[in-house]
Amino acid sequence: MRIELERRANPSLLFSVLSPFLALTLTVFAGGIMFALLGKDPVSALYSFFIEPLLDIWSLHEIAIKAAPLILIGAGLSVCYRSNNWNIGAEGQFIAGAIAGAIVPVVFHDWHSSLVLPLMLIFGMIGGALYAAIPAFLKAQMNTNEILTSLMLVYIAQLFLDWLVRGPWRSPDAYNFPVTRDFAPEAILPELISSGRANLGFVFAIVAAVGLWIMMRYTLKGFEITVLGQSERAGRFAGFSSKRMIWFSMLLSGAFAGLAGISEVSGVIGKLQPIISPGYGFTAIIVAFLGRLNPLGIIAAGLFLALTYVGGEAVQLTLGVSDKVTRVFQGLLLFFVLSCDTLIQYRIRLVFSRFGQTSEGGAH
Amino acid sequence: MPAVGASAGGPLLAVRSLTKLFGSFAACNGIDLEIQPGEIHALLGENGAGKSTLVKMLFGVLAPTSGEIVWKGEAVRIPSPGAARRLGIGMVFQHFSLFEALTVAENIALSLSPGISLSKVADEASRLSHLYGLPLDPKAHVADLSVGERQRIEIVRALLQNPELIILDEPTSVLTPQEADRLFETLDKLKTEGRSVLYISHRLEEVQRICDRATVLRHGKVTGACDPRKETPASLARMMVGSDVASVSTAGTNTKGDVLLEARHLSVPARTPFAVALKNVCLKVRGGEVLAIAGVAGNGQGELFDALSGEYPAADASAVFIRNKPAGNLGITARRLMGAGFVPEERHGHAAVPSLPLSDNLVLARNQSDRRTFLGGGVLGIIKHAVVRLASRRISETMDVRKSGDDPAAGSLSGGNLQKYIVGRELDRQPSVLIVNQPTWGVDAGAASRIRQALVDLAKSGSAVLVISQDLDEIFEVATEIAVISEGRLSDAYPAHALTREKIGLLMGGMYGKTEGEEVAHAH
């Protein structure tokens, strides 16, 4: 007996709606098994992972804080992925944006003005976009694979940040700790409401996602992205340039990741330090796919993935399991999302015959 | 090499009323064919005549619907290429299956049973390649080799199986004349060893030069079996393209206007190893004319369309003129704005995106030419979906496009209906120049005649129409002028009424100038 995937004549509408939910169910189920194997009660562990954070104002704020970069980056990535450009290096662009934006409060720390914050945000977007311009240039001009180049640039950004905060940008009053000086109050992203820490970054994320949704749905640019992603040849026939689309999508997603980076540093951390992201740039890839590459779906997916971060911290406290549990959940989720998406194009068939025994290439 | 044991007296391979149906379409319809030991047998026919289908059945890639294959006097079933090889049938495909990053020896070893050492494969391959005059370095990487050398790998790979019948699919279509000469020497050597060769081609000259017998296919049926050396190119061409269909009178009432489309010495190098380079193509189409370009597929039609449409512009601005303005180096959008419309050959993924609705596919071709109508919001470029849908409905009604629902996905339409929409999408603009590649390829008869009528009507209204087609019936139905493309070269254009099918067949085989005498004799 063997299992065959049989291509459907038409994509299944049922499964394209059902797939993310099926993936969620399977993830929770697999997570329960994992908790059981760790010797914890799966029901109470899943409860404190997925439900408890939703019952508390403080942790709702934390979810908003963590959802903001995920949505912002994920929405940018959806444009890339829809146009068939595989930017995997949003984590690096996030860091590049944070560094570029931090030039103002770190290097020019004596300058106090209400222009500081807007400048930081603009610098952050430019930094992220410039960093994404490297793989864009390599793909458009040298025909290199953007998956590899963008991913490898992540590690360069991480090490560059590490060197900066240990070297030239290290704060003179931090007792040799590898951090920059604290940002001045006017360089801090304001909080939204007084009940918690959630900041303006969440608003950026929602505005960006809705803006992209409008672009994808109503404008010629969105149409161009869709067409080039489906068929480069048809795009060429329409007069669209796939080279220019590489630049557009990479710079856009880079700018969004950069904005997320400077918002995180300015709104949450308040300074630069060696590690500024728990892997937002990578998790945003899951967010983009879980949200079906639709910016509105990405808002929902971003909130859910933020829950896994907060829930991971919660079970770490209450059950004493490793915070790697969060990564495992995110990995499981991506795995199940991608596998369930197979069901949209294919149906599973069990084959019980002995057909096809003749082997190839045995002749001599 | 061990001697080849043929059966006593009888044919090596006989095919009896072999039929292959795809749905209700008979790609091969009751084909009879016999190949004797030690002969080079040509299989002639236009594209779509059923040559490839027949060969795929012989090599176990496709299963016949009915009929039988007799190998050395015994009826056999060939379920897979492996089974074909075990019988003693080897095949060299038109498109090679080689790994560019591996060496010659590694590529050959991949097709053999596991466990044979690479050095042994290399020795045997280099011995065979020298024996047959196909020099090959087993250690060379495939990526560094020319197309001709790559073909040698395929041939040596087939020879290693010690086959009694070797099938070559359009082997010279990718070779230089010198490489082809070398191949012919190899084929002669194989023949003297008593091996048989089934040689698929549409080139009359080659077939006459090297083949002992020929079987000619047309529309899935055998239209002739002969000794090509006793035939004239004209009689072979007649068998290939058929003269049984009555010629349709051309739309000769058109008044000729100015030259609206012109190519002046258009040369384009091949973009990929399998592409055809365009060589010094010159053509002129006046308003009111339909210039049809005939030719067997793969002789540069796609490349010509790309260069004329501007999807891949030429370096030289004066290579193409649209309405007397140089456009050779302009992109497709600029050429559309100059008044040209385009219909590419491939419907899915080129002329249309199958997953998108028809109205979106209207925006695909006309997003700039109809910018004022279809787009709003200035630089934002908001698509006015309601306006586009209205225009889409108008096109569907004019061209009688049958579809389910108001605005279904392009991929859900039948080939004929989608093609009517794609042609209608351009006609709706009343372009002054229309360039169409294979207007009715894979389209049912009703839709085909509707499309052809529309092309003729457009020309009558004063536009210049260029039709690239493989279908001679279609060409005679719509054309006022006919030119033939062969290996990237375009023949002179002749008035349609002064050309015969034989003459076109000869031009398709690349025999320019050799048949001037006959041309006059057959002209009417």
Contacts between the chains, C-beta under 8 A, distances in Angstrom:
chain1	res1	chain2	res2	distance
A	10	B	412	7.7
A	218	B	382	5.3
A	218	B	383	6.3
A	219	B	377	7.6
A	219	B	380	5.9
A	219	B	381	5.1
A	219	B	382	5.6
A	219	B	383	6.6
A	220	B	363	7.5
A	220	B	367	5.9
A	220	B	375	6.0
A	220	B	381	3.6
A	220	B	382	7.8
A	220	B	383	5.9
A	221	B	381	6.2
A	223	B	360	6.8
A	223	B	363	6.1
A	223	B	367	7.5
A	223	B	383	6.3
A	226	B	353	7.9
A	226	B	356	7.2
A	227	B	353	5.7
A	227	B	356	7.5
A	227	B	364	6.4
A	230	B	349	7.6
A	230	B	353	4.9
A	230	B	355	6.1
A	230	B	356	7.3
A	231	B	349	4.1
A	231	B	350	7.2
A	231	B	353	5.6
A	233	B	346	7.6
A	233	B	349	5.7
A	233	B	350	4.7
A	234	B	349	5.6
A	234	B	350	5.6
A	234	B	351	7.4
A	234	B	352	6.8
A	234	B	353	4.9
A	234	B	364	6.4
A	236	B	311	5.0
A	236	B	332	7.4
A	237	B	309	7.7
A	237	B	311	6.3
A	237	B	332	6.7
A	237	B	342	7.4
A	237	B	344	6.3
A	237	B	350	5.8
A	237	B	351	6.6
A	237	B	364	7.0
A	237	B	365	7.1
A	238	B	363	8.0
A	238	B	364	4.6
A	238	B	365	6.6
A	238	B	367	6.2
A	239	B	331	6.3
A	239	B	332	5.0
A	239	B	333	3.5
A	239	B	336	7.3
A	239	B	367	7.1
A	239	B	368	6.2
A	358	B	79	5.7
A	358	B	80	4.7
A	358	B	82	5.8
A	358	B	83	6.1
A	359	B	82	6.2
A	360	B	80	6.8
A	360	B	81	6.8
A	360	B	82	4.7
A	361	B	82	6.2
A	361	B	110	8.0
A	361	B	111	5.7
A	361	B	112	6.7
A	361	B	113	6.2
A	362	B	82	5.8
A	362	B	86	7.5
A	362	B	113	5.4
A	363	B	82	5.7
A	363	B	85	3.5
A	363	B	86	4.3
A	363	B	113	7.9
A	363	B	161	5.7
A	364	B	112	6.8
A	364	B	113	6.0
A	364	B	161	6.7
